[in-house]
Amino acid sequence: MLVGSAVRRVAIVGGLRIPFARAYGAYATASNQDMLTAALRAVVERFKLQGERLGDVAAGAVLKHSRDYNLVRESVLSSGLDAHTPGLDMQRACGTSLEAAIDIGNKIALGQIEAGIAGGTDSISDAPVVYPRSYQRLLLASYRGRNAWERVSPWFGLRPRHFKPVLPAVVEPRTGLSMGQSTEIMAKRWRVGRAEQDQLAQQSHLKAAAAWRAGFYDDLVVEYLGLKSDNNIRADSSAEKLAKLRPSFAADGTLTAGNSTPLTDGASAVLLATPEWAAERKLPVLAYLRYGKVWAVDFAAGKEGLLMAPTYAVPAMLRDAGLTLKDFDYYEIHEAFAAQVLCTLKAWQSPEYCRDVLGLPEPLGSIDLARLNVKGGSVAIGHPFAATGARVLGTLAKILAGDTSAKRGLISVCAAGGMGVTAIVER
């Protein structure tokens, strides 16, 4: 039986993560399993779940070694949870851990489980490096040999080129373009200039730095490998400094290292449960995960921007919820690039786009930028691909819990492959 007798509320008990670190630095020797295990252990310790069996743990990584085929289950076994707790590997690019939260939330809502953890991890520093496909074929041909000659003869084809490693590249197979190159196209199409991108990036840094100074992240982030806080945040960020940076993806482009997310290592996790399960253990309920929606765009044909899927997902989700874009106290929009956020906001304000592309009778509307990413966004904090969604969900839940006048928050995460994952969180 897939569905219980009633749909149940999905409580967000709390989220924890390790500090997000610039790649090739503090976590240079850590693996995805190491980092995810650290995030899960933090949840287990904070909420006293040692030896407890949870209904499921769903998480994933984007850049993943073949050895990590059972990454989440292996991390669960080292987390302190009861060994009977299952683990599920998921991957939806940058939306992975938010998708994992929706998956766990659905199981709770349908009565399949009482509690579970959603999370994600990614390491640029420990990215899988492989040898060319031709070398693999040579090895396999030798392995298949039935006699000494058949096992030895393939090696006569060995050449120096076989030892040239193939590094992972974050490019779209359909277009051959990196995410930054694709976003440059979006920025030109939507006439998003360098100055407004730099301004949003500056605010991301200043808000994140202020949140750390105020102690907001003290109970959301646990020390790991000697790092106590996110190390990409620039408290002294200024328009003048950002303006001096060169374009990163095109000679005449507007995207720079300053208004784009840095390559980042890190992991995060969020505990979800029924309110009754939380109450039995005297655990807090910060907020509730109410709605989720995933969408995709046909970017490969060149008609739509690679990271514009949230422009579809959000209005579809608002229809489900019977809400408008202005019915939110806080907005968490993942800053893959400052330009991506600005393109999304312009699209929702465009009568033509909303009518001709989204099929809406009027523009979705604008948002109050003072309510956007109020504790900093991905440009400042960093973006370990699969870990960002859980980072945002845990942050937003705490923001709502601390604001008695607030009712709800919106989450929007763009993802590679022309996808987007969105969610609504309520008090």
C-alpha positions in Angstrom: 0.0 0.0 0.0 1.6 3.3 -1.1 -0.7 5.8 0.5 -1.8 5.9 4.1 -5.3 6.9 5.3 -4.4 10.6 5.4 -1.7 12.9 4.1 0.5 14.0 7.0 2.5 17.1 7.6 6.2 17.1 7.0 8.1 18.8 9.8 11.6 20.2 9.3 13.3 19.4 12.6 16.6 21.0 11.6 19.6 21.0 9.3 23.3 20.8 9.8 26.3 21.0 7.5 30.0 21.2 7.5 31.6 24.6 6.5 31.7 25.0 2.7 35.3 25.3 1.5 36.9 26.5 -1.6 38.1 23.6 -3.7 41.7 22.3 -3.3 42.0 23.8 0.1 40.8 22.7 3.6 39.1 19.5 2.3 41.7 18.5 -0.3 42.1 15.1 1.4 38.4 14.5 2.1 36.1 12.3 0.0 32.4 12.6 -0.6 31.8 9.8 1.8 33.9 11.5 4.5 32.0 14.7 4.2 28.5 13.2 3.9 29.3 11.0 6.9 30.4 14.1 8.9 27.1 15.9 8.0 25.0 12.9 9.0 26.9 12.4 12.2 26.2 16.0 13.1 22.5 15.5 12.7 22.6 12.3 14.7 24.5 13.9 17.5 22.5 17.1 17.6 19.1 15.4 17.7 20.3 12.4 19.8 19.6 9.7 17.2 22.4 7.3 18.1 21.2 3.8 17.5 17.9 4.9 16.1 16.4 3.4 13.0 15.1 6.0 10.5 12.7 5.2 7.7 15.2 6.3 5.0 18.2 8.5 4.2 18.3 10.0 0.7 21.3 12.0 -0.5 23.8 12.1 -3.4 26.7 13.7 -5.2 27.2 15.0 -8.7 30.9 14.3 -9.1 31.2 10.7 -7.9 33.7 8.0 -8.0 32.7 4.5 -9.2 33.7 3.3 -5.7 30.8 5.4 -4.3 28.1 3.4 -6.0 26.5 2.9 -2.6 27.6 6.3 -1.1 24.7 7.1 1.1 24.3 3.6 2.6 28.0 3.5 3.4 27.8 7.0 5.1 24.7 5.8 7.1 26.7 2.9 8.4 29.3 5.3 9.8 26.8 7.9 11.0 25.7 6.4 14.4 22.2 5.5 13.2 21.0 2.0 13.6 22.5 -0.2 10.8 19.0 -1.2 9.7 18.5 2.4 8.4 18.4 2.3 4.5 20.3 4.7 2.3 19.3 5.9 -1.2 21.6 7.5 -3.7 20.0 10.3 -5.8 21.2 12.8 -8.3 19.5 15.7 -9.9 22.6 17.9 -10.4 22.5 21.1 -8.2 18.9 20.2 -7.1 19.9 16.9 -5.6 19.5 17.5 -1.9 16.3 19.5 -2.3 14.9 16.7 -4.5 16.1 14.3 -1.7 14.1 16.3 0.8 11.0 16.2 -1.3 11.4 12.4 -1.7 11.8 11.9 2.0 8.9 14.4 2.6 6.6 12.4 0.2 7.3 9.2 2.1 6.5 10.8 5.4 3.4 12.5 4.0 2.1 9.2 2.5 2.6 7.3 5.7 5.5 5.1 4.5 8.0 6.4 7.1 8.0 8.5 10.2 11.3 10.2 9.8 14.2 10.5 7.5 17.3 12.5 6.5 17.9 14.3 3.2 21.3 15.5 2.2 24.0 16.0 -0.4 27.8 16.2 -0.8 30.3 17.2 -3.5 34.0 17.4 -3.7 35.8 19.2 -6.5 39.1 18.4 -4.8 38.5 14.6 -5.0 36.9 14.6 -8.4 37.1 11.3 -10.3 40.0 11.3 -12.8 39.9 8.5 -15.4 42.0 7.3 -18.3 40.8 7.4 -22.0 38.2 5.0 -23.2 40.7 3.4 -25.6 42.9 2.4 -22.6 39.9 0.9 -20.9 39.1 -1.2 -24.0 42.7 -2.4 -24.1 42.5 -3.5 -20.5 39.2 -5.3 -21.0 40.4 -7.0 -24.2 43.4 -8.4 -22.3 41.1 -9.5 -19.4 38.9 -11.4 -21.8 41.7 -13.3 -23.4 41.3 -17.1 -23.2 45.0 -17.9 -23.5 48.4 -16.2 -23.0 48.6 -14.7 -26.5 45.1 -13.2 -26.3 45.9 -11.7 -23.0 49.2 -10.2 -24.1 48.5 -9.1 -27.7 46.3 -6.1 -26.8 49.2 -4.5 -25.0 51.1 -4.1 -28.2 48.7 -1.3 -29.0 49.6 0.6 -25.8 50.6 4.2 -26.6 51.6 7.3 -24.5 48.3 8.9 -25.2 46.6 6.2 -23.1 48.2 7.7 -20.0 46.7 11.1 -20.5 44.0 11.5 -17.8 40.5 12.6 -18.6 39.4 15.3 -16.2 35.7 15.8 -15.4 34.2 18.9 -17.0 31.0 20.5 -16.0 29.7 21.0 -19.5 26.4 20.1 -21.1 26.8 17.1 -23.4 24.1 18.4 -25.7 25.7 21.8 -26.3 29.3 21.4 -25.3 29.0 24.6 -23.3 29.9 25.1 -19.6 27.3 26.5 -17.3 29.0 29.8 -17.2 29.0 30.0 -21.0 25.4 29.1 -21.1 24.6 31.8 -18.5 26.4 34.4 -20.6 23.9 33.7 -23.3 21.1 34.1 -20.9 22.5 37.4 -19.6 22.7 38.8 -23.1 19.2 37.7 -23.9 17.8 39.3 -20.8 20.1 42.3 -20.9 21.5 41.7 -17.5 24.5 44.0 -17.1 27.7 43.6 -15.2 26.9 46.3 -12.6 23.7 44.7 -11.4 25.4 41.3 -11.2 28.2 42.7 -9.1 25.7 44.4 -6.8 23.8 41.2 -6.2 27.1 39.4 -5.6 28.3 42.1 -3.1 25.0 41.8 -1.2 25.4 38.0 -1.1 28.8 38.4 0.6 27.8 41.2 3.0 24.6 39.3 4.1 26.5 36.1 4.7 29.3 37.9 6.6 26.7 39.7 8.8 24.9 36.4 9.5 28.1 34.7 10.6 29.0 37.7 12.8 25.6 37.6 14.4 25.9 33.9 15.2 23.1 32.8 12.9 25.2 29.9 11.5 26.6 28.8 14.9 24.1 26.0 15.3 23.8 25.2 11.6 27.4 24.5 10.9 29.8 22.1 12.6 33.6 22.3 12.5 35.3 19.9 10.1 39.0 19.2 9.5 39.9 22.4 11.4 37.5 24.7 9.4 34.9 26.5 11.5 33.2 28.7 9.0 32.6 29.0 5.2 35.9 30.3 3.8 34.8 31.9 0.6 32.8 34.8 2.2 34.4 38.2 1.7 33.2 40.6 4.4 35.1 43.4 2.6 33.4 42.9 -0.7 32.8 46.1 -2.7 31.6 47.2 -6.0 35.0 48.6 -6.8 36.8 45.3 -6.1 34.3 43.3 -8.1 34.5 45.7 -11.0 38.2 45.0 -11.4 37.7 41.3 -12.1 38.0 40.0 -15.7 35.2 38.1 -17.4 35.6 34.3 -16.8 33.6 32.7 -19.7 33.8 35.1 -22.7 36.1 38.0 -23.6 33.2 40.4 -23.8 31.2 38.7 -21.1 29.8 39.9 -17.8 30.3 36.8 -15.6 33.4 36.9 -13.4 34.8 34.9 -10.5 33.3 37.5 -8.2 29.6 37.2 -9.4 29.7 33.4 -9.9 29.7 30.6 -7.4 33.2 29.3 -6.6 34.3 25.7 -7.0 33.4 24.3 -3.6 33.6 21.2 -1.4 31.1 20.5 1.3 28.1 18.5 2.6 24.8 19.1 4.3 21.8 17.2 5.8 18.3 17.9 7.1 16.1 15.9 9.4 12.5 15.6 8.4 9.7 13.8 10.4 6.1 13.8 11.3 5.2 16.3 14.1 4.2 13.4 16.3 7.6 11.6 15.9 9.4 14.9 16.8 7.2 15.5 19.8 7.8 12.0 21.2 11.5 12.8 21.2 11.0 16.4 22.4 12.6 17.7 19.2 11.8 21.1 17.7 9.7 21.7 14.6 11.2 24.7 12.9 8.8 24.7 9.9 7.0 22.5 7.5 7.8 21.4 4.0 4.6 21.9 2.1 5.1 21.9 -1.7 7.7 20.8 -4.2 7.9 21.0 -7.9 10.5 20.0 -10.6 10.6 21.2 -14.2 12.9 21.2 -17.2 13.5 23.4 -20.3 14.5 22.5 -23.9 17.8 24.4 -23.7 19.5 22.1 -26.3 17.5 23.6 -29.2 18.8 27.1 -28.1 15.3 28.4 -27.6 15.5 28.5 -23.8 18.2 29.4 -21.3 19.9 26.4 -19.5 19.1 27.6 -16.0 15.6 29.0 -16.6 13.6 25.9 -15.5 12.6 27.5 -12.2 10.7 30.2 -14.1 8.3 27.3 -15.0 8.4 25.4 -11.8 7.6 28.2 -9.4 4.3 29.4 -11.1 3.2 25.7 -11.4 3.9 25.2 -7.7 2.1 28.4 -6.8 -1.0 27.1 -8.7 -0.8 24.0 -6.6 -0.7 26.0 -3.4 -3.1 28.7 -4.4 -0.5 31.4 -3.8 1.1 34.3 -5.6 4.7 35.3 -5.8 4.1 38.1 -3.3 2.7 35.7 -0.6 6.2 35.0 0.8 8.2 36.5 3.6 11.5 35.1 2.4 12.9 34.0 -0.9 15.9 31.6 -1.3 17.0 31.6 -4.9 20.2 29.6 -5.5 22.9 31.9 -6.9 24.6 29.6 -9.4 25.5 33.0 -10.9 24.2 36.4 -10.0 23.1 36.7 -13.7 20.9 33.5 -13.4 19.0 35.0 -10.4 18.5 38.3 -12.3 17.4 36.6 -15.5 14.8 34.6 -13.5 13.5 37.7 -11.7 13.2 39.6 -15.1 11.4 36.7 -16.7 8.8 36.7 -13.9 8.2 40.4 -14.5 8.0 40.1 -18.3 4.4 40.2 -19.7 5.6 38.7 -22.9 7.5 35.8 -21.3 4.8 35.0 -18.8 2.1 35.1 -21.5 3.9 33.5 -24.5 6.2 31.0 -22.7 4.6 30.3 -19.3 1.0 30.6 -20.5 0.1 33.0 -17.7 -2.6 35.7 -18.0 -0.3 38.3 -16.5 3.3 38.7 -15.2 4.1 36.6 -12.1 5.4 39.7 -10.5 8.5 41.1 -8.6 9.9 40.3 -5.2 11.3 42.5 -2.5 15.1 42.1 -2.9 15.5 42.8 0.8 13.8 39.5 1.4 16.1 37.6 -1.0 18.8 35.3 0.4 18.8 37.3 3.6 21.6 35.2 5.2 23.8 35.2 2.1 23.6 33.1 -1.1 25.7 30.6 -3.0 27.9 33.2 -4.6 29.3 34.0 -1.1 28.8 30.8 0.8 29.8 28.5 -2.0 28.1 25.7 -3.9 29.1 22.0 -3.5 26.6 20.9 -6.2 24.5 18.3 -4.4 24.8 19.9 -1.0 23.2 23.3 -1.7 19.5 22.3 -1.6 19.8 21.0 2.0 21.8 24.0 3.0 19.1 26.3 1.8 16.3 24.2 3.3 17.9 24.1 6.8 18.7 27.8 6.6 15.2 28.9 5.6 13.6 26.7 8.3 15.6 28.4 10.9 14.8 31.9 9.5 11.1 31.2 9.6 11.3 29.7 13.1 13.0 32.9 14.3 10.5 35.3 12.8 7.1 35.1 14.5 5.5 37.4 11.9 6.6 35.3 9.0 4.4 32.6 7.4 6.3 31.1 4.5 9.4 31.0 2.3 10.1 30.1 -1.3 13.0 28.0 -2.5 14.2 27.9 -6.1 17.2 25.9 -7.3 18.4 25.8 -10.9 20.3 22.7 -12.1 22.4 21.4 -14.9 20.6 19.6 -17.7 18.1 22.5 -17.9 16.3 21.4 -14.8 14.9 23.2 -11.7 13.7 22.1 -8.3 11.5 24.4 -6.1 9.8 24.1 -2.8 7.5 26.0 -0.3 8.3 26.0 3.4 5.8 27.3 6.0 5.7 27.9 9.7 
